[in-house]
Amino acid sequence: MIRYVERRELPLAELFSPRGVAVVGVTPAEKGAFATQVVQSLKEAGFPAIYPVNPKYTEFLGLPCYPSLRAIPGVVDHVVVSIPAESALALLDDCAAKGVKSVHFFTGGFSESGYPERAELERAMLAKARDGGFRIIGPNCVGLTVPGSRLVIRVDMPLEPGPIAFISQSGGHACDVPFHSGPRGLRFSKVVSYGNALDVDESELLEYLPQDPETEIIAAYIEGVRDGRHFLGALQEAAARKPVVICKGGTTEVGRRSAHGHTASLTSSVPVFDAVCRQANAIQVEDVEELVDVLVALRFVTPRPQGTGVSVIGIGGGPTVQAGDEMEKEGLHLPRLSAGVQAELRQFLPLPGAIFSNPVDATALLSPEAISATMRVVGKVPDVHMLIYHLGFHPVSRWGDGRLCSATFLQAAVDTFTEAQRVTHKPVLLALRPAPDLDGMKDFLATQEAFVEAGFPVFHSLRGAAKAMARVVAWNRA
């Protein structure tokens, strides 16, 4: 493990708004290479000053290509490095001479390789960074994404800024979480992939993000921490000011072995890590899919419920029965509706095949009018703190001769849920099952987009909704 040497502090805030970015190691022949992707992404995002660097070329993707950092005429604050590890120290001398603020090493092959000489190389890199007054991100990571500064590393990541910061020891998760959660409405202030955490690490990021005015929610994927005491203090301070959601990687023997080969991380004891998170009131999740579900809940469930009472409303007998199981297993409570409430429901819901006790299931609940009336009645029950609408099958496919296609179902459903939330003062959540066919999936995505734009949380399963809300309610109570 790399030991810290004395820092020459450069505030992290200065890393997130660079004026000029140099990408070292571009190669025209490698069209899918990381350096190529970064330059292309920066161009498409409209970043103002991009400097490809490789002494073999004079032009790259329509931009002047420079032989070295020192040859660049403009200001360079941030450097993306994609050259062999053996060349790192000479490059860092150029970074110091150029006055850069941050150096991101996409390059791998350092301490995660397991070779002592590569760990020694990292120590020498850190010493040069301290002497040169700049920070190192990584190595062995995908670095920074800051939509507000147009600093991006992939063309498919949302460019619209949002209130979530995501720090990740994994480069893959740092790319995939914003990409896959984008259609569900999640937007990010900053995404930081920090890899081997030679310099910038999870603890320092957790100290910075509570002070960041652009961040309201903090999410993290962590395999291991370098300094447990430092991490505990940083996590406690962060979680006291903003919700913090953490996914821990390397919780099994195989996972721990993989984590060390992945980011040179010495994973901490799982029971100790769990205890630290509980002590700090951080929200722990089991995987990145659940992390996204919890972020959706924190971002869009409003008002955030203090209680666990839920009413599940929808159609599909078997899925409705299982919906009750899913909720109860995850710690939510489905209060039985009184005889009086059930009598009200029977006035407008058909009796054959219906369930009135909670969950509520009836064939008429395909109709926005019936959904609205049901939510008004159930929403008055004091022990119900949230309303979840679901369909056991895809809601907008061509099932039923197209009666539920997006053209006929969508806007009425949006209006219904908006009105129900206004009248009941309780959050409405949607569990929509993705379609099994291509045409249905197109409609599903259009429906999801409309609900998200209207401000509703969309989950892809009742289990996902249940787990996320159980986590959020427990956190909210604490």
N, C-alpha and C positions, 0 to 999 in steps of 0.2 A: 504494500500500500504506500502511495506517495505521501510523504509528510509535508505539511505546510512550512514554507519559509515566510519571513515577514513580508506582509503585503505593502505595496505602494498603492494606496487606494485610488481607484477610479470608480466613481459612483455608477451602479448598474444602469441608472436612468440614462446615462450618456450613450449606452450601447444600443438603444432602441430607436434612435432617429439619426442614422448616419447620412452624411451629405454625399459621400462617394463610396462605391463598393468595387473592390478589385477581386477578380476571380482568377486564381493562379492555377494553371495546369489545363487550360482549355485545349482541346484537340478536335479539329474539324472532322477527322475520320470517325470519331466516336460519337455518333449522333445521339445515342441514348445515355451517354456518360453524365454523371452528376453535374460536372462543371458546365456542360452544355445546357442542361436543364435549367440551371440557375440563371445563366445569361439570358436564355430565352424567356424565362419567367419574369425576370426583372424588366426586360424590354416590353413584354406584353402588359405588365402592370404599370408601365409609365414611370419607372424609377429614373431620376434625372441624370445620374452620372455613373455609368457602368464601364469598367475598365478590364477587358480580358487581358491575361498575361501569359505569354509563351514566346520565348526568343525565336522560335522556328517560323512564326507567322507575323504578318503585318496587318491582317484583317481577320475578323471572326464574327460571323452572323451580321455582317454589315457594319460592324464597329471597328475602330482602330485597335489593333492588338499590340501590346507593348512588350518589350524584351524583359523588363523587370519592374518591380514596384517603384524603384527610384526613378525610372524613366517616365513615369506618369506625370503629366503636367498639373493635373488638378488635385484637389484635396481628397485623400482616401482615409475614411474613418474605420471602415470594416473590410476585412480580407477573408475571402473564402478560399480554402486551400485544398487542392486535389492533386498533390504530387507525392512521390514516395516519401516514407517516413525519414529516410536517410538524409533528405535535403531540408529537413525542418529547421535545423539550427541556423543555417545560412539565410534562410528566408526570414527568420525572426530578427536577424540583424538588419535586414532591409526594412522590416516593419518598424523597428525602433527609429531608424534613420528617417523614415517617411512620416513618423508621428501618428501612426494609426492608434485607434482606441480599442479595437477588438479584433481577434484573429480566430476564425472558426476553422478547425481542422476536420474536414470530412474524412481525411486520410486515416486509415486504421493501421494495424500492425504495431501497436505500442504495447503497453503493459498487459492488455487483454490477451496478447499472444502467449504469455507465460514465460517469456525469456527475460532473465534478469537485466541484460544489457538494454532491452527496450524500456524497462522501467527506469533505468538510469537515464536514458535519453529523455524521458518525460521530466525527470528532475532538472535536467539541464535546460529544457524548454521553459519550465516554470521560473527558473532563476533569470533567464533572459527576459521573460515577461515582466518580472518584478523590476529589473534594472531599467527596462525600456518604458515602463509606465503604461503598459497596455494589458488587456485581459485576454485569456485563452478560453474559448468555448470548445469543449471536447477534450481530447481528440476522439475520433471514431463516432461521429454523430452528424445529423443533418442541420444543426445550428438554429438560426433565428428565423422566425416568421413574424412580421409586424405589419398587419394589413394597413394600419393608419399611416405608416411610413413608406408603403409600397415596397417593403423589403420582403420578398417571397422567394421560395425555393422550388415551387411547382406551379404549373399553369392551371391546375385543376382545383386549387384551394380557394375558398371564398375570399374575395378582396374586401368585402364590407366589414369594417371593424365591429366588434361587439364587446360585451362585458366579461367574458370568460378568459382567464389566463390558464394555459396548460403547460406544465413542465414535465418533461419525459426523458428518462434515461435511455429510452428506445427511440431510434430514428424512425422506425416503421410506424410505431404508434403516433409519433409526432406528426406524421403525414396522414395516416389513416383516420385518426379521430376527427380532425377538422373536415376532412373530405366526406366521410360517411355521415357525419352529424349535420352537415350543411343543409340537406333537404328537410331536416327536422327543426330548422330554425336557429341552430346554435351558431354564434359568431364569436370571434376571439379577438382580444386585445393584443395578446402576445402568445406565441408558442415557442418554447425553448427546448430543444433537444440538446442534452449536455453530455451524453456518452460516458466517457471514462471519468468525468468530473475532476480533471486535473486542477483546474482553477475555480471557475464558476461551478457551484454545486447546488444541490437541492436546498441546503440550509440557508445559503445566502439569498437564493431566489425567494424562499419563504419569508425572509426578513424584508425583502424589497416590495413584494407584491401587495401586502396590506397597505402600503403607503401610495401605491400607484392609483391615481384618480381614474384611470381608464379601466380598472379591474374591479368587478363586484363579486366574482366567484372564482375560486382557485381550484384547479384540478391537477392531479399529479399521478404519474406512473413511476414508481421507484423500485429498483431491484435491491439496493443496499445503500447504507449511509456511511460516511467516513468518520463522523464524529457524533456519537449518539447523544451526548449531553447538549452539543450545539444544536442538533436537530430537534430535540425535545423543546428547547427554549424557543426556537424559531417557529415550530409548529404551534405551540401554545399561543404565542403572540398572534400568529396569522389567524388561527381558528377563533380567537377571541374577537376578531374584528370583521372577518368575512367567512362565509362557508368554505370549507376545504374538503375536497373529495379525493380520496387516495386509493389507488389500486397498487397492491404490492405484488411484484413479480419475484419468483424464486421461493415459493413456499414449500416445495418438496425437495427431496434430495436431488432428483434429476433437474428440477428447476434451479436449484442453487448451483449445481455444476454448470448448467447452461449459462446462467447469469454471469459467472466468473469468466467464461470464455467469450461472452457477449460484450461486456463493458468493464471487465476487470473488477467487478463488484464483489466484495466479500459480504454476502447477504447476512443481515442480522437475524437473531433468533425471532422466529415468528411470534411466539407468545409475548416476548418483550416488545416487539414492534406493535402488536395488537394493543398491549397495555398502554403504550405511549399514545396511540391514536385515541383510545378511550379517555385517557387522562386529559387530552387536549380538546375533546369533543370534535374530532375530525370524523367525517363520514367514510367508512371503509367499504369498498366494493370488491367483488371477487374477480371481475374481468373487465375489459374495456367496454364491452357491450353494456354491462350494468352501469359502468361509469357514465356512458352517454345517457342512459335512461335517467339516472339521478340528476345529471345536469339539465336534462329536459324538464324534470320536475321542479328543480330549483329556479329555473329560468321562467317557466310559464304557468306553474300552478299558483293561482292567486285567487283569494288569499291563501296563504299557507296554513293548512289545518293544524290545529292543536291536538285534535283527537283522532282516534283510529277508526271511527265509525264510517262505513262506506255503504252506499247502495249501488248495486250493479244492475244496470238496465240494458236489455237487449233482446236478441232473438236467437234461437237455436237451443233446444232442450238440453242435449248433452253438454255442449260448451257452457251453458248457463250453470248447470250443476257443478261442473268442474271449476267455474269461475269462483263459486263460493269456497271450494276447497283451496284454490290458489290463494285467495285473500286470507283465509284463516291460517293457512300454513305459514304465511309470511308475517303474521302478527297483526293483521288488520281485523276488524270486527264488523260483521254484518248483522246489525240488530234486527230482530224479528219485527216486522211491521204489525201494528195493532190491528184488531178486527175492524176498527173504524176506518183506518187508512186503507185496508184491503177492500172494504166496502166501497170507498170512493173510487178506487182503481177499477172495480168491477162495473162501474157505471159507464165507462167508455172503452174498456179493454174486453175483447171476447173471452168467454169462459173456456171453450174447448182447448185443452192442451196448455193452458196458461199456468204460470207460477206467480203468486202474489205476495209471498211471505218475505222476500228479499233473499236472493236476487229476484228481480221482476222480469218475467219472460212472457211475451205474447206476440202472435203473428202481426198484430197491428203496429208493433214497434218498428216496423219498416217505414212508417209514416211520420214525417216531421210533426204533424199535428198531435199524434198520439204520444210521441216522445216528449213534446212540450208539456202536455197535460200531466203525464206521469212524473216528470221532473218537478213540476210545481207541487204536486201532492207529496211526493217522497221528500222533497227538499224542505218541507215544514217540520219533519221529524227531528227533534232536538239531538238525538243520538247519532244522526247521520251528518258527518262532517265533510263528505265529498261525494260526488256523483260520477260514476264511471259508465260510459255508454260503450257497448261492444256489439259486434255481430259475429256469430260463430262461423260465418262464411264471409267471403269478400263482399263488401257492401256496394260496390259500384261496378261490378262485372255485368256480363250479359245474362246473368241468372234471372229467370223470371221475364224473359223476352225484353230485356233492356229496361225494366221499370226502375232499376236503381243505377243507371248509368250516370256519370257525373253531370250530364246536361240537365237531367231532371231532378236529381237528388241533392246536388251540391249546395247551391246557394240557400235553398230552404233549410238544409241541415245547419249551415253556418249561422243563419238567423235564429234558428231554434236554440242552439247551444248558447249563443250570445244572450238571448232573452232569458233563458233558464238561469244562467249565472247571475244576471242582473237582479232577477226577482228573488232568488233563493239566498243570495249572498254567500254561496258555497261554490267551490271550484268544480268545474266540469272537465273530466279527463276522457280521452278517446283511446280505445284499444281497437285498432284496425288491422285486420289480418291481411298481409300482402297477398296479391292474387297469384294463382298458379299458372296463368297463361299470359302471353305477351300483350294482347289487347287489354286484358283486365289490369295488368300492371301499369299500363299507360294511364288508365283511368284512376287507378289507386294513387299514383304519384301526383296526378293533378288534384285529387281530393286532399291528399296530405298537404300539398302546397297551400291550398285554400284555407285549410284549418290552421296551419302554422301562421299564415299571414294574418289570420283573425286573432292570433294570440293564444291558441289552444295547445296544450301538451298532447302529442301524438305518440303512442306506444305501439309496438308491433306485436304485442302479446299481452294477455291479462297477467301472466306471471311477471313480465317485465314491469308492468305498471304497479303490481302489488309489491314487488321487492323494492322498487324505487321509492314508493310512498311510505313503506314501513321505515326505510332509512331516514327519509326526510322528516317524518313526524317525530321519530325518536330524537333526531338532532334538534328539531324545533322546540321540543319540550325541554331539552337540556339547556 
